[in-house]
Amino acid sequence: MHELELWLGMIATAVLLAAAARKVGAPYPVFLAIGGALLALIPGVPSFSLPPDLALALFIAPVLLDAAFDASPRDLRANWATLTSLVVVAVGLTTIAVALVLRYLLPDIPLAAAIALGAVVAPPDAAAATAVLRPLQPPHRILTILEGESLLNDASSLLIFRLAVSAALAGSFSITAVAPAFLISVLGSLLVGPLIGYCAIRVFAPIEHVPTSIILQFVSTLAVWIFAEHAGLSGVLTMVSYAMTLARSSPLVIPARMRVPTYAVWETVVFLVNILAFIFIGLQLRPILMSLPAEKLWPYLTISLAVLATVILVRLAWHLTFDTLLAPGNAVRCRKGKGGRAGRALIVAWSGMRGILTLAAAMALPPEFPYRELMLLTAFAVVVGTLVLQGLTLGPLLCFLKLDDDDLVGQEASKAREKILAAALATFADDQTEPAGILRQDLTRVLSPERGRNSSDSNLLHTPLRRNALGAARRELTALRSARLIGDDALHIVEEDLDWMEMADRGEQPA
């Protein structure tokens, strides 16, 4: 019972801190991390701990599935060069740079151990960046790049980390020795994820009981992550490809009465997981400090600050160089503003806050790992340091650069509504009965630019006609996405309109 009280207290504290952050206009990840660290220093406050594998499964898997489900493959392909530079090159350069700094400041540290720490601190946490940026409405492609990066950079860093840890424990590190395992892990994940997704959607589709469906979704999410980790695959890549497969298939096979409550539950759970993850980061301060001998605290803190500076400067230097000189056709594009292209590149480069993955990976190091206490302190310093330094300045920087939202998603949603309205009306174009006339008014009210006019409850009648029309609209909507005329963001916006029309039918009430 005592543990239950502690967890309830942590959840309540996290919710209050997130509310306080919204009240003052500060990013909630910063408030939660700082609040957790302050709580950890208060005498008598108990320590919270989780096994690292459990922390990754609980804090990473649901958030990753939610982000990948909403991601637009079309938009990711459009920015492939920038994403590749951040996911592969930036992570690799950061890992190497951190390893070199460690070897310079601490010559006794094994190379493999230095590379492992570099991989731990290399991947930014886009959940923190988007939590700051979304309320400020930056250009859509900036969010696309940051969210796309978060889907993939964890995979590259965790693969490097896993191989480096194995090499450190074995006493040697060889690129030629680890390359085959790296390749098998990547290719296997990209094959297994879609296969599981293909099977899962056929299991979920026939289920008509909403709570059962939602529970199975959460169970399957954790099961996919656990299976990938036990199979030696990348949990991140497997989860991303699994979620994208679900997203491509679900619009036409999952009814609105299932989708609406499911989305609401997932949104709540993902928010809860995020706030718990960031306050959990802060609460690890006391255990980390307790594991350090007093004489090593200040030398290790100096090294941690040097690593913090390295990860920030490497990302800045690489992305600004890449965007300015190496990728003229693939840089983030949006309407011209005061900041210009350099300003847009600066926002992406400065959005390098680290999160729960960095700390959980460091905590997963075996007890006998060389310089484990240094790894833990450095991971904590990098996470909290980037959250505070970059998290508190990212919003003001965006406002100063005046990078207005280009409203690409809104424009695509408007075009999609025009197309699906025409497709829906075409299903009963020759029907001049009164119910058909009422349905035309309702469809036009919901899907046309003149949305918002009042209508009567007559739309609840003649449901076969409505269902045929809505079915045609859904098919047209998914066809527009398949043709890459709209992205997944626009699809989900318009899909919500269709869902509420379908839910208005007396025969489509949630279970």
C-alpha positions as CSV (number, residue, x, y, z in Angstrom):
1,M,0.0,0.0,0.0
2,H,2.9,2.4,0.8
3,E,4.2,2.0,-2.8
4,L,0.8,2.7,-4.2
5,E,0.6,5.9,-2.1
6,L,4.1,7.0,-3.4
7,W,3.1,6.4,-7.0
8,L,-0.2,8.3,-6.6
9,G,1.7,11.1,-5.0
10,M,4.2,11.3,-7.9
11,I,1.4,11.3,-10.4
12,A,-0.4,14.1,-8.6
13,T,2.8,16.1,-8.3
14,A,3.5,15.7,-12.0
15,V,0.0,16.8,-13.0
16,L,0.3,19.9,-10.7
17,L,3.7,20.8,-12.1
18,A,2.5,20.4,-15.7
19,A,-0.5,22.7,-14.9
20,A,1.8,25.2,-13.3
21,A,4.0,25.2,-16.3
22,R,1.0,25.9,-18.6
23,K,-0.1,28.7,-16.3
24,V,3.2,30.6,-16.6
25,G,3.8,29.6,-20.2
26,A,6.9,27.5,-19.6
27,P,7.5,24.1,-21.2
28,Y,6.3,21.4,-18.9
29,P,9.3,19.0,-19.4
30,V,11.6,21.6,-17.8
31,F,9.2,22.2,-14.8
32,L,8.9,18.5,-14.2
33,A,12.6,17.7,-14.4
34,I,13.5,20.6,-12.1
35,G,10.6,19.8,-9.8
36,G,11.7,16.2,-9.6
37,A,15.3,17.1,-8.8
38,L,14.2,19.5,-6.1
39,L,11.9,16.8,-4.6
40,A,14.8,14.4,-4.7
41,L,16.9,16.7,-2.5
42,I,14.3,17.2,0.2
43,P,15.1,15.0,3.2
44,G,12.5,12.3,3.8
45,V,11.2,12.2,0.2
46,P,11.5,8.5,-0.9
47,S,13.5,7.5,-4.0
48,F,11.6,6.2,-7.0
49,S,13.3,3.6,-9.2
50,L,12.4,1.2,-12.0
51,P,14.4,-1.5,-13.8
52,P,15.9,0.2,-16.9
53,D,14.3,-2.3,-19.3
54,L,10.9,-1.6,-17.7
55,A,11.5,2.2,-17.8
56,L,12.2,2.0,-21.6
57,A,9.1,-0.2,-22.2
58,L,6.7,2.0,-20.2
59,F,8.1,5.4,-21.1
60,I,9.2,4.9,-24.7
61,A,7.0,2.3,-26.4
62,P,3.6,4.0,-26.0
63,V,4.9,7.4,-26.8
64,L,6.7,6.1,-29.8
65,L,3.7,4.2,-31.2
66,D,1.5,7.3,-30.8
67,A,4.0,9.5,-32.6
68,A,4.6,7.0,-35.4
69,F,0.9,6.4,-35.9
70,D,0.4,10.1,-36.6
71,A,3.6,10.5,-38.7
72,S,3.2,11.2,-42.4
73,P,5.5,9.0,-44.5
74,R,5.0,11.4,-47.4
75,D,6.4,14.3,-45.3
76,L,9.2,12.2,-44.0
77,R,10.2,11.2,-47.5
78,A,10.1,14.9,-48.5
79,N,12.7,15.7,-45.8
80,W,14.7,12.5,-46.1
81,A,18.1,14.2,-46.5
82,T,17.7,16.4,-43.4
83,L,16.4,13.5,-41.4
84,T,19.2,11.2,-42.5
85,S,21.8,13.9,-41.5
86,L,20.3,14.2,-38.0
87,V,19.5,10.5,-37.4
88,V,22.7,9.0,-38.7
89,V,25.4,11.7,-39.1
90,A,24.5,13.9,-36.1
91,V,24.1,10.9,-33.8
92,G,27.4,9.4,-35.1
93,L,29.3,12.7,-34.8
94,T,28.0,13.3,-31.3
95,T,29.0,9.8,-30.2
96,I,32.5,10.3,-31.6
97,A,33.0,13.8,-30.3
98,V,31.8,12.8,-26.8
99,A,34.1,9.7,-26.9
100,L,37.1,11.9,-27.9
101,V,36.4,14.5,-25.1
102,L,36.1,11.7,-22.5
103,R,39.4,10.1,-23.7
104,Y,41.1,13.6,-23.5
105,L,39.8,14.4,-20.0
106,L,40.0,10.8,-18.7
107,P,42.7,8.9,-20.6
108,D,42.1,5.7,-18.6
109,I,38.6,5.2,-19.8
110,P,38.3,2.3,-22.3
111,L,37.4,3.4,-25.9
112,A,34.3,1.2,-26.0
113,A,33.0,2.7,-22.7
114,A,33.6,6.2,-24.0
115,I,31.6,5.3,-27.2
116,A,28.8,3.8,-25.1
117,L,28.4,7.1,-23.2
118,G,28.5,9.0,-26.5
119,A,25.6,6.9,-27.7
120,V,23.7,7.4,-24.5
121,V,23.7,11.2,-24.7
122,A,23.5,11.4,-28.6
123,P,19.7,11.2,-29.2
124,P,17.5,14.2,-28.6
125,D,14.0,13.8,-27.2
126,A,11.6,15.4,-29.6
127,A,8.8,15.1,-27.0
128,A,10.4,18.0,-25.1
129,A,11.0,20.0,-28.3
130,T,7.4,19.6,-29.6
131,A,6.0,20.4,-26.1
132,V,7.7,23.7,-26.4
133,L,7.1,24.4,-30.1
134,R,3.5,23.2,-30.8
135,P,1.8,26.0,-28.8
136,L,3.8,28.6,-30.7
137,Q,2.7,27.2,-34.1
138,P,6.1,27.0,-35.9
139,P,6.2,26.0,-39.6
140,H,4.8,22.5,-40.1
141,R,8.0,21.2,-41.7
142,I,10.0,22.1,-38.6
143,L,7.7,19.9,-36.5
144,T,7.9,17.2,-39.2
145,I,11.6,17.1,-39.1
146,L,11.8,17.0,-35.2
147,E,9.1,14.4,-34.9
148,G,10.6,12.3,-37.7
149,E,14.0,12.5,-36.0
150,S,12.6,11.3,-32.7
151,L,11.2,8.2,-34.5
152,L,14.5,7.1,-35.7
153,N,17.4,8.6,-33.8
154,D,16.7,6.5,-30.8
155,A,17.2,3.4,-32.9
156,S,20.6,4.4,-34.2
157,S,21.9,5.5,-30.8
158,L,20.5,2.4,-29.0
159,L,22.1,0.1,-31.6
160,I,25.5,1.8,-31.1
161,F,25.0,1.7,-27.4
162,R,24.2,-2.0,-27.3
163,L,27.2,-2.9,-29.4
164,A,29.6,-0.7,-27.5
165,V,28.5,-2.1,-24.1
166,S,29.1,-5.6,-25.4
167,A,32.5,-4.6,-26.7
168,A,33.4,-2.8,-23.4
169,L,32.5,-5.9,-21.3
170,A,34.5,-8.1,-23.8
171,G,37.5,-5.8,-23.6
172,S,37.7,-4.9,-27.4
173,F,35.9,-2.9,-30.0
174,S,35.9,-3.6,-33.8
175,I,33.8,-2.0,-36.4
176,T,34.0,-5.1,-38.7
177,A,32.9,-7.3,-35.9
178,V,29.8,-5.3,-35.0
179,A,28.7,-4.2,-38.5
180,P,26.9,-7.5,-39.4
181,A,24.9,-7.5,-36.1
182,F,24.0,-3.9,-36.7
183,L,22.7,-4.6,-40.2
184,I,20.7,-7.7,-39.2
185,S,19.1,-5.8,-36.4
186,V,18.0,-2.9,-38.7
187,L,16.8,-5.1,-41.6
188,G,15.1,-7.6,-39.2
189,S,13.2,-4.8,-37.4
190,L,11.9,-3.3,-40.7
191,L,10.6,-6.7,-41.8
192,V,9.1,-7.9,-38.5
193,G,7.4,-4.6,-37.5
194,P,5.1,-4.4,-40.6
195,L,4.4,-8.2,-40.4
196,I,3.2,-7.9,-36.8
197,G,1.2,-4.8,-37.7
198,Y,-0.5,-6.6,-40.6
199,C,-1.6,-9.4,-38.3
200,A,-2.6,-7.0,-35.5
201,I,-5.0,-5.0,-37.5
202,R,-6.8,-8.1,-38.5
203,V,-7.2,-9.0,-34.8
204,F,-8.4,-5.5,-33.8
205,A,-10.9,-5.0,-36.7
206,P,-13.6,-7.5,-35.6
207,I,-13.6,-6.5,-32.0
208,E,-16.7,-4.5,-31.1
209,H,-16.2,-4.0,-27.4
210,V,-14.3,-0.7,-26.9
211,P,-12.5,-1.4,-23.5
212,T,-11.4,-4.8,-24.8
213,S,-9.9,-3.2,-28.0
214,I,-8.1,-0.5,-26.0
215,I,-6.6,-2.9,-23.5
216,L,-5.4,-5.2,-26.3
217,Q,-3.8,-2.2,-28.1
218,F,-1.7,-1.3,-25.0
219,V,-0.8,-5.0,-24.3
220,S,0.2,-5.5,-27.9
221,T,2.3,-2.3,-27.9
222,L,4.4,-3.5,-24.9
223,A,4.5,-7.0,-26.3
224,V,6.0,-5.8,-29.6
225,W,8.7,-3.8,-27.8
226,I,9.5,-6.8,-25.5
227,F,9.6,-9.2,-28.4
228,A,11.9,-7.0,-30.4
229,E,14.3,-6.5,-27.5
230,H,14.4,-10.3,-26.8
231,A,14.9,-11.1,-30.4
232,G,17.9,-8.8,-30.7
233,L,16.1,-6.4,-33.0
234,S,15.7,-2.6,-32.6
235,G,12.7,-2.0,-30.4
236,V,12.4,1.5,-31.8
237,L,12.5,0.6,-35.5
238,T,10.2,-2.4,-34.9
239,M,7.7,-0.2,-33.1
240,V,7.8,2.6,-35.7
241,S,7.2,0.3,-38.6
242,Y,4.5,-1.5,-36.7
243,A,2.7,1.7,-35.9
244,M,2.9,3.0,-39.4
245,T,1.4,-0.2,-40.8
246,L,-1.5,0.1,-38.4
247,A,-2.0,3.8,-39.4
248,R,-2.2,2.9,-43.1
249,S,-4.8,0.2,-42.6
250,S,-7.0,1.4,-39.8
251,P,-9.1,4.3,-41.3
252,L,-11.2,1.9,-43.4
253,V,-11.5,-1.1,-41.1
254,I,-11.9,0.5,-37.6
255,P,-15.4,2.2,-37.1
256,A,-15.8,5.6,-35.6
257,R,-17.4,4.2,-32.4
258,M,-14.1,2.4,-31.7
259,R,-11.7,5.1,-33.0
260,V,-13.1,8.2,-31.1
261,P,-12.8,6.7,-27.5
262,T,-9.5,5.0,-28.4
263,Y,-7.9,8.2,-29.5
264,A,-9.1,9.9,-26.3
265,V,-7.7,7.2,-24.1
266,W,-4.4,7.2,-25.9
267,E,-4.0,10.9,-25.7
268,T,-4.5,10.8,-21.9
269,V,-2.1,7.9,-21.4
270,V,0.6,9.4,-23.6
271,F,0.4,12.7,-21.6
272,L,0.6,10.7,-18.3
273,V,3.6,8.8,-19.5
274,N,5.3,11.9,-20.6
275,I,4.9,13.8,-17.4
276,L,5.9,10.8,-15.3
277,A,9.0,10.3,-17.5
278,F,10.2,13.9,-17.0
279,I,9.6,14.0,-13.2
280,F,11.2,10.5,-13.0
281,I,14.3,12.1,-14.5
282,G,14.6,14.7,-11.8
283,L,13.9,12.1,-9.0
284,Q,17.0,10.2,-10.0
285,L,19.3,12.9,-8.7
286,R,19.6,11.6,-5.2
287,P,20.4,7.9,-6.2
288,I,23.0,9.2,-8.6
289,L,24.7,11.4,-6.0
290,M,24.6,8.7,-3.4
291,S,26.4,6.3,-5.8
292,L,29.3,8.7,-6.2
293,P,32.3,8.8,-3.8
294,A,32.7,12.3,-2.5
295,E,36.2,12.8,-3.9
296,K,34.9,12.1,-7.4
297,L,32.0,14.4,-7.4
298,W,33.6,17.6,-8.7
299,P,36.0,15.9,-11.2
300,Y,33.1,14.0,-12.6
301,L,30.8,17.1,-12.6
302,T,33.5,18.9,-14.7
303,I,33.5,16.1,-17.2
304,S,29.7,16.1,-17.3
305,L,29.6,19.8,-18.1
306,A,32.2,19.3,-20.9
307,V,30.0,16.5,-22.4
308,L,26.9,18.8,-22.1
309,A,28.7,21.5,-24.1
310,T,29.9,19.0,-26.6
311,V,26.5,17.6,-27.4
312,I,25.0,21.1,-27.9
313,L,27.8,22.4,-30.0
314,V,28.1,19.4,-32.3
315,R,24.4,19.4,-33.2
316,L,24.6,23.2,-33.8
317,A,27.7,23.0,-35.9
318,W,26.6,20.0,-37.9
319,H,23.1,21.0,-38.7
320,L,23.9,24.6,-39.6
321,T,26.7,23.4,-41.9
322,F,24.5,20.8,-43.5
323,D,21.5,23.1,-44.0
324,T,23.6,25.9,-45.4
325,L,26.2,24.1,-47.6
326,L,25.2,20.5,-48.2
327,A,21.5,20.3,-48.7
328,P,20.2,23.3,-50.7
329,G,17.2,21.3,-52.1
330,N,16.2,19.5,-48.9
331,A,16.3,22.1,-46.2
332,V,13.2,23.0,-44.2
333,R,11.0,25.2,-46.4
334,C,8.2,27.5,-45.4
335,R,7.0,31.0,-46.0
336,K,9.5,33.7,-45.8
337,G,9.8,35.4,-42.4
338,K,12.2,37.5,-40.5
339,G,14.4,34.6,-39.6
340,G,14.8,33.2,-43.1
341,R,16.4,29.8,-43.9
342,A,19.2,30.3,-41.3
343,G,16.6,31.0,-38.6
344,R,14.7,27.8,-39.5
345,A,17.9,25.8,-39.4
346,L,18.8,27.4,-36.0
347,I,15.5,26.3,-34.5
348,V,16.0,22.7,-35.6
349,A,19.6,22.7,-34.4
350,W,18.7,24.2,-31.0
351,S,15.9,21.6,-30.5
352,G,18.3,19.1,-29.0
353,M,16.9,18.5,-25.6
354,R,17.6,15.0,-24.2
355,G,15.0,12.9,-22.3
356,I,14.2,9.6,-20.6
357,L,15.9,7.4,-23.2
358,T,19.3,8.9,-22.3
359,L,18.8,8.3,-18.5
360,A,17.2,4.9,-18.9
361,A,20.1,3.7,-21.1
362,A,22.7,4.9,-18.6
363,M,20.8,3.2,-15.8
364,A,20.8,-0.1,-17.9
365,L,24.6,-0.3,-17.7
366,P,25.7,-3.4,-15.8
367,P,27.1,-2.8,-12.3
368,E,30.6,-3.9,-13.4
369,F,30.7,-1.5,-16.4
370,P,33.8,0.8,-16.3
371,Y,33.1,4.3,-14.9
372,R,29.3,3.6,-14.4
373,E,29.0,6.3,-11.8
374,L,30.4,8.8,-14.3
375,M,28.0,7.6,-17.0
376,L,25.0,8.1,-14.7
377,L,26.0,11.6,-13.6
378,T,26.8,12.7,-17.1
379,A,23.5,11.4,-18.5
380,F,21.6,13.2,-15.8
381,A,23.6,16.5,-16.4
382,V,23.0,16.3,-20.1
383,V,19.3,15.7,-19.8
384,V,18.6,18.4,-17.2
385,G,21.1,20.8,-18.7
386,T,19.6,20.6,-22.2
387,L,16.1,20.8,-20.9
388,V,16.8,23.9,-18.9
389,L,19.2,25.7,-21.3
390,Q,17.5,24.9,-24.6
391,G,14.0,24.3,-23.3
392,L,13.6,27.7,-21.7
393,T,15.1,29.6,-24.6
394,L,13.6,27.7,-27.6
395,G,10.3,29.6,-27.3
396,P,11.8,33.1,-27.1
397,L,14.1,32.2,-29.9
398,L,11.2,31.2,-32.2
399,C,9.3,34.4,-31.3
400,F,12.4,36.5,-32.0
401,L,12.9,34.9,-35.5
402,K,9.2,35.3,-36.3
403,L,8.8,32.0,-38.1
404,D,5.1,32.0,-38.8
405,D,3.1,28.9,-39.3
406,D,2.7,28.2,-43.1
407,D,-0.6,26.4,-42.3
408,L,0.2,23.6,-44.8
409,V,-1.9,21.1,-42.9
410,G,-4.9,23.5,-42.9
411,Q,-4.6,24.1,-46.6
412,E,-4.5,20.3,-47.3
413,A,-7.4,19.7,-45.0
414,S,-9.5,22.2,-46.9
415,K,-8.7,20.6,-50.2
416,A,-9.5,17.2,-48.8
417,R,-12.9,18.4,-47.6
418,E,-13.8,19.6,-51.1
419,K,-12.8,16.3,-52.7
420,I,-14.6,14.0,-50.2
421,L,-17.7,16.2,-50.2
422,A,-18.0,15.7,-53.9
423,A,-17.4,12.0,-53.5
424,A,-20.1,11.7,-50.8
425,L,-22.7,13.8,-52.7
426,A,-22.1,11.7,-55.8
427,T,-23.4,8.6,-54.1
428,F,-27.0,9.9,-54.1
429,A,-26.8,12.6,-56.8
430,D,-30.0,11.5,-58.5
431,D,-32.0,11.2,-55.2
432,Q,-34.3,14.2,-54.8
433,T,-36.2,13.0,-51.8
434,E,-36.4,15.0,-48.6
435,P,-34.0,12.8,-46.6
436,A,-31.5,13.2,-49.4
437,G,-31.9,16.9,-49.3
438,I,-31.3,17.0,-45.5
439,L,-28.2,14.8,-45.9
440,R,-26.8,17.2,-48.6
441,Q,-27.2,20.1,-46.1
442,D,-25.5,18.2,-43.3
443,L,-22.6,17.0,-45.4
444,T,-22.1,20.5,-46.8
445,R,-22.3,22.0,-43.3
446,V,-19.6,19.7,-41.9
447,L,-17.3,19.5,-44.9
448,S,-17.6,22.8,-46.8
449,P,-15.7,26.1,-45.9
450,E,-19.0,27.5,-44.5
451,R,-18.9,25.0,-41.6
452,G,-20.7,25.7,-38.3
453,R,-24.3,26.4,-39.4
454,N,-27.0,24.9,-37.2
455,S,-28.9,22.0,-38.5
456,S,-31.8,19.9,-37.2
457,D,-31.7,16.4,-35.8
458,S,-33.1,15.1,-39.1
459,N,-29.6,14.0,-39.9
460,L,-30.2,11.0,-37.6
461,L,-32.7,9.6,-40.0
462,H,-32.2,7.5,-43.2
463,T,-28.9,6.1,-42.0
464,P,-28.2,3.7,-45.0
465,L,-28.0,6.8,-47.2
466,R,-25.7,8.5,-44.8
467,R,-23.5,5.4,-44.3
468,N,-23.0,5.0,-48.1
469,A,-22.1,8.7,-48.4
470,L,-19.7,8.6,-45.5
471,G,-18.1,5.3,-46.8
472,A,-17.4,7.0,-50.1
473,A,-16.0,10.0,-48.3
474,R,-13.6,7.8,-46.3
475,R,-12.4,5.9,-49.4
476,E,-11.7,9.2,-51.1
477,L,-9.8,10.5,-48.1
478,T,-7.5,7.5,-47.9
479,A,-7.1,7.6,-51.7
480,L,-5.9,11.3,-51.4
481,R,-3.3,10.2,-48.8
482,S,-2.2,7.2,-51.0
483,A,-1.7,9.6,-53.9
484,R,0.4,11.8,-51.6
485,L,-1.9,14.8,-52.2
486,I,-2.4,15.2,-48.4
487,G,-0.4,14.0,-45.4
488,D,-1.5,12.1,-42.4
489,D,-2.0,15.3,-40.3
490,A,-4.6,16.5,-42.7
491,L,-6.2,13.1,-42.9
492,H,-6.7,12.8,-39.2
493,I,-8.2,16.3,-39.0
494,V,-10.8,15.5,-41.7
495,E,-11.3,12.0,-40.4
496,E,-12.4,13.4,-37.1
497,D,-15.2,15.3,-38.9
498,L,-16.4,12.1,-40.5
499,D,-16.2,10.2,-37.3
500,W,-18.5,12.7,-35.5
501,M,-21.0,12.5,-38.4
502,E,-20.9,8.7,-38.1
503,M,-21.3,8.8,-34.3
504,A,-24.4,11.0,-34.7
505,D,-26.2,8.0,-36.0
506,R,-28.4,6.5,-33.3
507,G,-27.0,3.1,-34.2
508,E,-23.4,4.1,-33.6
509,Q,-23.1,4.8,-29.9
510,P,-19.9,3.8,-28.1
511,A,-20.0,0.5,-26.2
